[in-house]
Amino acid sequence: MRCCLLTRLSCSRAGARLSTRGIDTEGRVAVFAETEQIISILEEGILASFIQIRGSVPLFWEQRSYQAEQHRISFTRRFHCTTPAFLKHFNDLIRRYGRILILDLLGQFYIFCVQIPFEVWFSPP
């Protein structure tokens, strides 16, 4: 059995995690990374792959203070201005990966499932 772990970091909005945040108008999120785990068992002809993606929250936001006790963020655009970029982001993910599972690690740990056509199912904890 052989295992391989690959991580690809997007060059579109790369930068330090604490200085590059949110989304741009093209739907690209900051610090986007794709990690692929590949397992092969050559003797049995088995090849399996699992892809995990992660990146900044796909909204227009910023955080001015980086001190541990101050986690205040501010949204830099209203909801109706954010929606086109948000939809571009998720439509691109669905086009590239098919059905995706979204984990909210910032708040109440909601789980979302998204697929084409753009439908969302969410399940609270």
FENVEN-V12628 format. One record per backbone hydrogen bond with DSSP energy under -0.5 kcal/mol. NH is the residue of the N-H (numbers start at 0). CO is the residue of the C=O. If there is no record, write none. Layout:
# FENVEN-V12628
NH|CO, NH|CO
This chain:
# FENVEN-V12628
1|39, 3|37, 5|35, 7|33, 8|6, 9|31, 18|15, 19|15, 20|18, 22|58, 23|27, 26|23, 28|26, 29|21, 30|12, 31|28, 32|53, 33|7, 34|51, 35|5, 36|49, 37|3, 37|35, 38|47, 39|1, 40|45, 41|39, 43|40, 44|40, 44|41, 45|40, 47|38, 49|36, 51|34, 53|32, 55|29, 58|56, 60|58, 61|73, 69|66, 70|68, 73|61, 75|59, 76|59, 80|77, 81|77, 81|78, 82|78, 85|81, 86|82, 87|83, 88|84, 89|85, 90|86, 91|87, 92|88, 93|89, 94|90, 95|91, 96|92, 97|93, 99|113, 101|111, 103|101, 103|109, 104|102, 110|122, 111|101, 112|120, 113|99, 114|118, 118|114, 118|116, 120|112, 122|110
